[in-house]
Amino acid sequence: MNFKKNTAARHGAKTLLAAAALALAAGGAVAQSNRPVTVIVPFAAGGGTDITTRAMQQGLAESLDANIIIKNTAGAGGTLGVGEAARARPDGRTMAMAPVGPLTTQPHLRELPYGIDSFDYVCLAYSAPTVIAVKKDSAYKTLEELVTFAKANPGEVTFAVQAIGSIPHIAGLALADAAGIEMTYLPVNGDGPALKALLDGTADVFIPHVSFYTSNADQLSSLALLQKDRLAEQPDLVTAAEQGYALDFPIWGGLVTPKGTPAEELTRLETGCKAAVDSEPFQERMKAVKQPSAYMGSAEFAAFVKDKFDTNRKLLDKAGLLSK
């Protein structure tokens, strides 16, 4: 009788231990799925890329059921932050909001620890036109006034630029070439520092994308929108084309992960990105900054990056900026 009781007790203990192990495993799985996801922004806080990424934060968190950590790693024209993402573990827990410059222009200018093949592509999250911006009380009220002064005073107009070879820099070069002017370039680490340079008089002009311009419209004026047609969201912005300069230089960006991210994780992140772009907070933010919404899925975004990589190489070659 005692033997039977002991056997029953041992069997009951094993059952409890097995149940506890299953519960622990289940708990571990939940904890695993809820581990934080870090999104690296390769520019300073407050810039256009940062604004757009933070607008996606809530939608990503809800879709991925994870805490989304925004990490700003500024420097070297965005290549420090994008390079950090390339070196991360490919487990779906690190992404970067990679803009056009660090992905498709900077690799042509110097040796970098990454290339376009260093990543798996999650989604294109935004594509925004750029504007030629000056501070509100600038002496330049129109693009023609800026051009007229620059022609008479070569090199005296200072242009704050995030990095040599970035889209704003290439746009500035294109303007200088089209208008026959010279400007002095001031390197900065993002739109926020560029705005500061304008306000303290260190720089005269810079070229942010439209969401940053709109978010700081109380301090900035636009001399020209750099696309062919006026923006439906801001029809009062006069285009460069209307003023005789056929300039079209959008800034786009999207989420990337380190190469080798498991297919199921990549699909999960792609789904999360689409949900974030479609989310009410993101769409409301785009309306608030009067920026058109844009999205591409993983495969389309990868092909798009490859095409722009080749196209921008030709632009840099024409500008005499290629390193090889």
RAPE-V66354 format. One line per field, one symbol per residue. ss: DSSP state (@ for helix, = for strand, . for the rest). psi: psi as a letter, one per 40 degrees, with the letter a starting at -180 (. if undefined). Layout:
BEGIN
ss=???
psi=???
END
This chain:
BEGIN
ss=.@@@@@@@@@@@@@@@@@@@@@@@@@@@@@@@@...=====......@@@@@@@@@@@@@@@@@...=====...@@@@@@@@@@@@......======@@@@@@@@@@......@@@==========.======.......@@@@@@@@@@.....====.....@@@@@@@@@@@@@....====...@@@@@@@@@.....=====@@@@@@....======.....=..=....=.@@@.......========....@@@@@@@@@@@@@@@@.@@@@@@@@@.......=.@@@@@@@@@@@@@@@@@@@@@......
psi=dddddddddddddddddddddddddddddddddeiihhhhhfiiieiddddddddedddddddefihhhhhhgiiffeddddddddeihgeeehiighiddddeddeedihieiaeeeiihdihdihhiiihiiidfieheidddddddddeghedhhhhhdiheiddddddddddddefihihhhhifidddddddddeedidiigiidddddefeeeiihdihgidiihddgeehhidddeehghhgihiiihiiihehidddddddddddddddeidddddddddefhiiiiiadddddddddddddddddddddefeie.
END
